[in-house]
Amino acid sequence: MIPDATKRTEAALKRHVAAIMAGDADSVMRNFADDAVVYTSEGPSTDRTPSERISSLSSTTLQRG
């Protein structure tokens, strides 16, 4: 039997990944504090708008080959 906390964590991660893949910046950024720093291969990103952060994230770490 899978613990309830594990199920909730798995569901949250699935929603987060789905939002990233859909380019839904607002949904993605709800999972981070307002002052969060996103680290990419190009260095830390402290852009303030959700669209800037998701753009930074998707252009460096989520590229599809």
N, C-alpha and C positions, 0 to 999 in steps of 0.2 A: 504494500500500500504506500503510495506517494504522499508525504506530508503536505498539508494544506499550504504551508509557506512555500514549498517547492513549486507547487502548482501556480501560486500567485506570481512568483518570481519568473517562472517560465512564460506565463501569459504576458507579463509586463515587457519582457525582453522581445517577445514576438511582436507586440504592438510597436515597440520602439524601432525594431528593424524594418517593419512594414512601413512606418512613417518615413524612415530614412530613404528606403527604396522608392517611395512615392514622391520624394522631394517635399514632404509636408513639414516645413521648417517650424511652424508653430507647435505642432504635436511633438516633434523631436525636442524642441527647447523646453517644453514643459517638464522634461525629465532632469533639467539642470538648474542650479541656482542662478540668479541674475548675474552674479559676478564670476561664474564658472569660466575656466580657461580650457579651451579645446587644444590638445597637442596633436600636431600633424607632422608629417615628414619634413615640412618646411618650417617647423617651429611652432611656438604657441600662438594661438589666435584669441584675441580678446575683443574681436568685433562685437559691437553692441546690439545689432539688430539680428533677429532670428534668421532672416534670409542671408545676411552676410556670413553668419556662422555656418549655416548648412551648406552654403556655396563653398566656403572654405573647406569644410569637411568632405563634401562629395568630390571636389576637384582633386583632393590629395589622397584620401584613404578609401574611397568607394568606387574607384574607377573600374569599369568592367573591361576585361581584356578580350 
